[in-house]
Structures are given as structure tokens and as C-alpha cells.
Amino acid sequence: MKVQVQDLSGAAAGEMELSDEVFGVEPRADILHRVVTWQLWNRRETARPTRERSDVARTGKKFGKQKGSGGARHGNRGAPIFIGGGKAHGARKRDFHISLNKKVRALGLKMALSTKARDGLVVVDSLDLSDAKTKALKARFEQSGLNGKVLVIDGDNASESFRLAARNLPGINVLPAVGANVYDILKHDTLVLTKDAVAKLEARFNG
């Protein structure tokens, strides 16, 4: 498919042909859901367990007399009522990392890109700025009609001047092409790709 290429101000800068194998895939809600769920679950850290009675190294021998101490009758220092004892009904270890087939992950990313290609994709020639000023970049975005949450993806590394200018703009996030993922693409209203990013993404799926 052909798309219009523009600069950061919204002025036309030519046309570009997008690969139908990457940007023309029919989206499926079940595939996108599986990939997003896989991403979010794998962001979670493993839940740390607590030590229960069988996990603490305390004596199990009756440590005091049955009678005559003036206190309660105890038989195990590992009981939850003692300092250093095991916790009663403590938290168990939970590992939230799940696996997902690489082909499904790749298909999910293609579908996310295809979803934005239908509505919400902007291709720019480059992100180079003459001056790294947030105010100037905000004016360019308003001029080009980029509102709401915008995800900007560049090639290997985003332009330093653009990254510095965009870091204080709410709702604007910048990623290199290698960091493109389904969750971030779908979470934003608009996806902005540079010509270099398009080439990197298409090469990623073409081996």
C-alpha cells in the first residue's frame, strides 16, 4: 500500500510503499489479546515467598517446662507467635512469566501495525530538529494535527534533538525500531514512523 510521507510540520514530502505482509494483515482480536496478555504478565516480578514453620531453623524440642514457668506451655520455637518463627499462611512463590510462540508474537506485531495503518499511522521523513526546543516541537505537532497519545518510532536510535524536545511533552513517547511492541502501539492514538523505522520493521520480518 502507498502512504503519504510528511515532515514534522505536516507538509507533504512524497510517497512510500508499505509492505502488505507487514502493514496489510487482517487484525484478529484473539491474537492481539494473547500478545498483550503475554507482555503484561512478563512485566510482573516473581512474587517473593515468606518462610513458614517448615522453612525456619528453630528448635522443635520442647524448650521449657510444662509447668512452673508462670507462662504458657510451648513446644516449638518455630511457631508463628515467636520472633523468628515461621509465618502462618504466608505468601507462596508465584512466577508470572508465561511463554508464547515466536510466530504468534510476530503475527501480533504485524496485526498491531496493520491496525494503525488503517487509521492512526503517520510516516515522516526524519525526526531531525534544528533546535531541541519542546515549545517548537509542540507547535509542529499542533500544526500537523498530532493530538492525544502519540508513539514515535525511529530507526536504530531516535534523534537526540527530537528525544530531548519530546521528553517533557505529555502523551508523547519515543522508541527505537527494535523496541516496537504490540501493547505500546495499541495503547497510543497515533503511531508515527520514520522512513528508517519502516525499513527496519519490514527487514525484521523478512529475515
N, C-alpha and C positions, 0 to 999 in steps of 0.2 A: 504494500500500500504506500501511496505517496502522502507526505505530510509537508506542511509549510514550515520552513525554518525562519526564525526571527532572532533579533538581538534582544538584550535585556530591556530595551525600551519599548519593545513591541513592534519595531519596524521590520518589514519583510527582508529576509536575507537569503532567499532561494527556496529550493525544494530538496527533499531527501526521500529515498526509497527505503521503507522499513520491511524487514523480512517477515513474511506471513507465518513462518514457522515459529517465530518468537512473539510477534505482536498481533497475529491474526488467529490465535487459538480460541476456540469456543469455551468460555468460562464454565466451570461446574462448581456449584456451591459446596458440594461434599468434599472435593479435593482441596479447595481453599480453606475450608474449615479444618481439615486434618492437618494441613501445614501450619496454620496459625496456632492450633492447639499444641502441636509439636514444639513450635518456637517458644510459646509462653511457658509450657511445662519445663522445658530445658533451661529457662532462665532462673528457675527456682533452685535455691541451695538445698542440699540434703538436710533434713530435719535432724538435729542433734539429739541423741537419746540420753536419758538420765539413768543413773545406776540404781537398780533395785536391790532387794535383800540378797539375792544370789550373786550380785556383782561386787559387793563391798567386801573388803578383807578385815572383818571383825571377828572376834571370838564367838563361837557358837556354844561354848561351855557356860554353864550357869555360873555367873561371876560373883554372886552374893549369896548369903544365907537365905534360906526360905523364910525364917522368922528372926525377929530380934533386931533388925536394922532400923526399924522405925519407918521404913519406906515400902514401896510396892515390891511385889515379887517379880523379878525379871530373870529371864534365862538366856537372852541373846543380845549382844551389843549391836547387832546389825538391824535391830528393829527400827522402824521409821521415827519413833519418838526420841531417839538419841542423836546427838550431834555426830555426824559421820556415818549414820546408819543409812540403809537403802531407802529410796523414796517409794512410798506406797502408790501404786497405779501410775507410775511415771510415764513420761513420753517415750514412745518407741521410735526407733530409727525409721525414717521414711525417705526413700530415694525417688525423686520425681522425674528423673531422666528417662525418657522413652525414645525408642528408635523409630525411624521412618525410612522407607526405601528411598534411595537417591533419585530414582526415576520419578517418584511421586513428588519429591521436593522440587526437582527441576520443572516438572509439569505445573506445579503450583505457582512457581515464579513466572513462567510463561503466561499462565492464565491471569495473574495479577497485572502483568504488563499489558496484556491484551485488553483487560477491563479498563485500564486508564487510556489505552489507545482509542477506545470507543468514545470516551468522554473524560477529559481531565488530563490529557497529555500535551505538553508543550516542548518543542525541540528548539534549542538555541544554538547559535554557532559557537559561542565560548562564554566563559564567565569572567574574562579579564576586565578589570576595572582600572581606570586611570588613577583613582584615589579610593582608598579603603575607608569610605565615609558611610556610616549607617544611614544618615539622613538622605544622602544622594541615592543609595540603593533602594530605600523605601519609596522615594519618588519614582524611580524607574519601575518598580513593581506596580505601583498605582497606575502609572501610565500604560503599562502593558496589560492591566486588568487581572493581575495575580493577587487574589484575595484569599482569606482563610488560611488553612494549614497547607503549607507548600513544602514538598520534599524535592530537593535539588540533588541530582546525581551527576557527578563528573567522571572523568576517566580514572587514571591511576590515583591521582591526588587532586583534590579540589584546589582551585586557585587560592593562594594565600590571601590576596587582597579581598576576594569575594568572601572567604570564610570569616575574616576579621570584620567585614562590614555587616555580615548577616548574623553574627552570633548574638547580637542584642535585639534582633527583631523577633517578637513573639510569633510562634507558629511556623517559623522557617527553620528547616533542618537540612544539613548538608552531609552527603555521604559519598565515598568513592564507589566506583562501579562494583568493586569486589564486595562491598557491604550491602548491596541491594538485596532486600528480603521482602517476603510477602506481607508480613504484618505492617511494616512501616509504609509500604506502598499503598496498601488499602486504608490505612489509618488517616492518610492525608487527602485533602480535597483535590489537590493538583500535583501532578508529577512533572518535574522539569528535567529533561535530559539534554546534555550537550551532545554534539555530534560524536565526540570522542567516546562518551558513555554508551551511545547506541552501538558503536563499533565494538566496544569491549563486551557488551552484553550479548551481541549476536555471535561474537567469537567464542564466548563462554559455552554456548550451546552447540556450536559447530565444531567443537574439539580443538 
